[in-house]
Amino acid sequence: MEHRPNPAELDVLVPNFKRRLSGVTATIVRLVPLQAKAMALAAVAPDMPLHVPTIPPSALITMSRNGPSGPRVWHARRNTEMLAGLALKYLLGKRLKLVFTSASQRKHTGYTKWLIDRMDHLIATSRKTAGYLDHPADVILHGIDTTQFSPPDDRAALRNRLGLQDGLLVGCYGRIRAQKGTGDFLDAMIPVLKQVTHGHALIMGRATESHTTYEADLRAKAAASGVGDRIHFLPEVPVHEMADWYRVLDLFVAPQRWEGFGLTPLEAMACGVPVVATTVGAFPELLTAETGKLISPQDIPGMSDAILEMLSDTTKLSAMGASARRHVERNFRIEAEAEAIMAIYRRLLSEG
């Protein structure tokens, strides 16, 4: 059901000006419906799923200068949205408290620094990200829905339903491109599969147009590897089906060369699956020695060794999966993320 709130009644506006699916958009889709249950809050976007409370960007022009209790909060996550907040505040006279969440783990350009300097409050999605900001920031790690992502009742039955083979299944999910480390995962798994004869590698995701040649090269390499019958390239599935594809795994690998945050390890761990991940994004802040292993990005031998070590002891692997689930439940529930952000909103609104 479409949810179109009255702009005059909103205390918090969360812009999302990018139509293409992205990590930022996914974050807003997850958080806004949850936060809107507790606050007068909505997304500002040209297009969002029907269940997300949303007002169109055009409504900003005629929107009242004040919110129900004074200045509104404008929570941007991109440069264009910071700029829009400044334009609304200083050109159109809307009373706004400007918040920016940064996920970047690189030096900001002069333009971005100029925008950041004019924000009223900053949030970083990891401690590493906070280190790239020249201002104090609250660190709020992403969380996930631990009801949607949960361990399987019967993994064998689920594998059978999805048409998967029995054995040790190692997965790598996400966009197929060099930056995401898809080829690194393949290169690491080929020697693993030659030693673990009952193992399988699952590569799921989509290659955008500029990366189709890269995907074709990976498929050719897999076919020529001698273990190509146990390397499976799977089509991308809808978000609501992803949990089942984690649940069937014995081990998940996040081989990224660069990442802003990276939710896939949390999704896997919530489903009771331990993780091998590179030391990029927030991964070092997500994993513990009881839930997985960290390796350097592009360290193919190190990735192979970590996977082999974890697959060599299935009893320990299962225990790590149980620890991973507990770790996510205690530290990375989406409700905790939503509440931490809303605490900032409430503080800013109370300042008037």
MARTIRO-54778 format. One line per 5 residues: their letters; for each residue x, y, z of C-alpha. Coordinates in pm, whole numbers. Layout:
A) X,Y,Z | ... .
This chain:
MEHRP) 0,0,0 | 137,341,-97 | 215,569,198 | 213,944,118 | 236,1151,440 .
NPAEL) 153,1520,467 | 482,1718,445 | 351,1975,695 | 332,1704,960 | 691,1575,918 .
DVLVP) 976,1640,1161 | 1242,1444,969 | 1312,1428,594 | 1537,1158,450 | 1628,1236,86 .
NFKRR) 1710,967,-169 | 1759,1129,-508 | 1923,831,-683 | 1683,613,-880 | 1928,326,-936 .
LSGVT) 1951,67,-659 | 2250,130,-436 | 2370,57,-85 | 2245,396,32 | 1901,334,-118 .
ATIVR) 1887,-9,45 | 1973,148,380 | 1691,402,348 | 1441,136,240 | 1532,-68,550 .
LVPLQ) 1535,215,803 | 1263,462,707 | 958,232,752 | 1092,126,1092 | 1168,481,1208 .
AKAMA) 838,616,1074 | 659,402,1333 | 820,608,1608 | 862,955,1451 | 699,1186,1197 .
LAAVA) 948,1090,928 | 950,1016,555 | 1180,967,260 | 1204,1236,-6 | 1243,1056,-336 .
PDMPL) 1116,1032,-693 | 1065,658,-657 | 1060,422,-360 | 889,91,-274 | 525,142,-184 .
HVPTI) 570,47,182 | 823,330,241 | 661,657,361 | 763,899,86 | 698,1253,-35 .
PPSAL) 804,1370,-384 | 1094,1621,-411 | 851,1871,-567 | 668,1890,-233 | 973,2057,-78 .
ITMSR) 908,2381,-263 | 567,2444,-108 | 643,2277,224 | 595,2499,529 | 901,2681,661 .
NGPSG) 878,2503,999 | 794,2152,1099 | 530,2066,1360 | 763,2161,1646 | 1017,2393,1486 .
PRVWH) 1310,2318,1251 | 1300,1987,1069 | 1591,1743,1038 | 1728,1685,686 | 1934,1364,679 .
ARRNT) 2153,1341,368 | 2375,1053,265 | 2510,1192,-66 | 2666,1518,-185 | 2362,1608,-396 .
EMLAG) 2140,1568,-93 | 2367,1782,126 | 2358,2050,-143 | 1978,2028,-165 | 1953,2071,211 .
LALKY) 2169,2383,197 | 1958,2524,-89 | 1636,2461,100 | 1777,2624,412 | 1954,2926,269 .
LLGKR) 1772,2995,-58 | 1415,2894,26 | 1427,2977,395 | 1325,2636,527 | 1432,2586,888 .
LKLVF) 1646,2271,883 | 1900,2089,1096 | 2137,1926,847 | 2272,1577,913 | 2511,1384,690 .
TSASQ) 2602,1015,711 | 2937,925,556 | 3035,575,448 | 3342,681,250 | 3684,544,340 .
RKHTG) 3896,776,133 | 4000,1140,144 | 3714,1373,62 | 3735,1619,-227 | 3742,1991,-155 .
YTKWL) 3379,2019,-266 | 3266,1742,-30 | 3463,1898,257 | 3290,2230,186 | 2952,2061,212 .
IDRMD) 3045,1867,526 | 3168,2185,695 | 2814,2322,673 | 2637,2027,832 | 2496,2049,1186 .
HLIAT) 2576,1686,1272 | 2778,1401,1124 | 2736,1024,1140 | 2997,770,1025 | 2910,411,942 .
SRKTA) 3238,279,1090 | 3530,395,1301 | 3750,384,992 | 3509,610,806 | 3504,855,1098 .
GYLDH) 3880,888,1060 | 3834,1053,720 | 3613,1328,859 | 3770,1647,992 | 3489,1688,1245 .
PADVI) 3349,1487,1536 | 3101,1221,1427 | 2880,961,1589 | 2977,611,1472 | 2665,405,1403 .
LHGID) 2727,68,1239 | 2459,-70,1011 | 2227,-337,1141 | 2005,-592,972 | 1667,-753,1021 .
TTQFS) 1745,-1062,1227 | 1395,-1195,1167 | 1432,-1187,789 | 1790,-1319,805 | 1791,-1621,1035 .
PPDDR) 1933,-1976,1044 | 1751,-2253,853 | 1516,-2499,1018 | 1642,-2776,789 | 1942,-2692,570 .
AALRN) 1935,-3024,381 | 1567,-2979,289 | 1629,-2621,181 | 1920,-2725,-41 | 1702,-2987,-198 .
RLGLQ) 1425,-2735,-264 | 1670,-2495,-430 | 1820,-2772,-642 | 2164,-2762,-479 | 2410,-3044,-435 .
DGLLV) 2506,-3190,-100 | 2856,-3120,28 | 3040,-2813,156 | 2898,-2500,-5 | 3102,-2179,-11 .
GCYGR) 2929,-1866,-137 | 3024,-1524,-271 | 2730,-1291,-339 | 2712,-941,-484 | 2783,-748,-803 .
IRAQK) 3026,-929,-1034 | 3320,-697,-1088 | 3689,-674,-1002 | 3631,-423,-720 | 3403,-673,-547 .
GTGDF) 3675,-939,-566 | 3469,-1191,-761 | 3771,-1303,-961 | 3981,-1322,-646 | 3723,-1556,-494 .
LDAMI) 3728,-1774,-804 | 4108,-1788,-808 | 4109,-1882,-440 | 3839,-2148,-474 | 3992,-2339,-766 .
PVLKQ) 4278,-2486,-555 | 4037,-2533,-262 | 3799,-2741,-474 | 4087,-2955,-599 | 4156,-3053,-238 .
VTHGH) 3798,-3055,-105 | 3641,-3291,-355 | 3292,-3259,-206 | 3302,-2878,-206 | 3113,-2635,-430 .
ALIMG) 3153,-2263,-499 | 2841,-2052,-547 | 2882,-1716,-721 | 2563,-1516,-724 | 2512,-1170,-864 .
RATES) 2476,-957,-1171 | 2737,-800,-1394 | 2634,-458,-1520 | 2693,-380,-1887 | 3049,-254,-1837 .
HTTYE) 3145,-575,-1655 | 2994,-842,-1881 | 3331,-918,-2041 | 3481,-961,-1694 | 3207,-1211,-1606 .
ADLRA) 3255,-1400,-1933 | 3628,-1430,-1861 | 3553,-1570,-1514 | 3313,-1827,-1657 | 3577,-1933,-1910 .
KAAAS) 3840,-1965,-1638 | 3605,-2176,-1427 | 3525,-2404,-1721 | 3896,-2460,-1788 | 3989,-2515,-1423 .
GVGDR) 3923,-2885,-1401 | 3666,-2827,-1126 | 3419,-2623,-1332 | 3138,-2867,-1261 | 3153,-2755,-897 .
IHFLP) 3166,-2381,-964 | 2814,-2247,-1003 | 2725,-1904,-1142 | 2377,-1824,-1016 | 2144,-1547,-1132 .
EVPVH) 2064,-1257,-903 | 1751,-1317,-694 | 1506,-1068,-536 | 1604,-927,-199 | 1329,-1118,-19 .
EMADW) 1478,-1450,-142 | 1839,-1379,-41 | 1818,-1520,311 | 1758,-1873,179 | 2075,-1853,-29 .
YRVLD) 2278,-1768,279 | 2108,-2041,480 | 2226,-2316,246 | 2594,-2223,289 | 2862,-2368,512 .
LFVAP) 3088,-2066,462 | 3050,-1719,311 | 3339,-1523,157 | 3343,-1143,120 | 3650,-1090,-104 .
QRWEG) 3609,-719,-177 | 3907,-507,-280 | 3725,-192,-164 | 3400,-138,20 | 3219,150,188 .
FGLTP) 3056,-69,454 | 2942,-406,322 | 2631,-578,459 | 2681,-926,316 | 2893,-1059,608 .
LEAMA) 2623,-949,854 | 2350,-1112,644 | 2548,-1436,629 | 2630,-1437,1001 | 2266,-1367,1090 .
CGVPV) 2181,-1685,899 | 2431,-1881,1108 | 2710,-1883,850 | 3073,-1798,940 | 3265,-1562,714 .
VATTV) 3604,-1510,552 | 3637,-1140,466 | 3899,-894,352 | 4011,-608,574 | 3814,-342,385 .
GAFPE) 3499,-143,461 | 3363,-213,806 | 3453,-584,789 | 3719,-564,1064 | 3454,-409,1290 .
LLTAE) 3196,-678,1208 | 3390,-1003,1248 | 3549,-1161,1554 | 3780,-1461,1585 | 3473,-1665,1688 .
TGKLI) 3271,-1571,1378 | 3524,-1581,1093 | 3863,-1486,956 | 4005,-1166,810 | 4257,-1157,526 .
SPQDI) 4424,-884,324 | 4246,-781,1 | 4377,-954,-314 | 4568,-1211,-105 | 4461,-1514,-309 .
PGMSD) 4682,-1772,-128 | 4572,-1629,207 | 4208,-1659,103 | 4256,-2020,-7 | 4432,-2106,319 .
AILEM) 4162,-1944,533 | 3883,-2125,346 | 4065,-2459,366 | 4132,-2418,737 | 3769,-2344,812 .
LSDTT) 3634,-2625,594 | 3874,-2878,748 | 3685,-2891,1079 | 3311,-2900,1021 | 3233,-2925,1393 .
KLSAM) 3424,-2604,1460 | 3270,-2448,1149 | 2921,-2520,1281 | 3011,-2372,1621 | 3141,-2059,1451 .
GASAR) 2812,-2029,1266 | 2620,-2039,1593 | 2855,-1777,1739 | 2804,-1561,1431 | 2427,-1562,1482 .
RHVER) 2461,-1466,1848 | 2710,-1191,1758 | 2467,-1030,1514 | 2171,-1058,1751 | 2369,-884,2026 .
NFRIE) 2539,-614,1822 | 2387,-557,1478 | 2009,-556,1497 | 1851,-300,1266 | 1630,-180,1552 .
AEAEA) 1942,-65,1737 | 2071,122,1432 | 1734,291,1382 | 1712,395,1747 | 2067,532,1757 .
IMAIY) 1992,754,1456 | 1657,863,1599 | 1828,965,1923 | 2028,1216,1716 | 1711,1337,1542 .
RRLLS) 1538,1390,1877 | 1834,1578,2020 | 1849,1812,1720 | 1472,1867,1724 | 1480,1949,2095 .
EG) 1740,2220,2034 | 1484,2414,1829 .
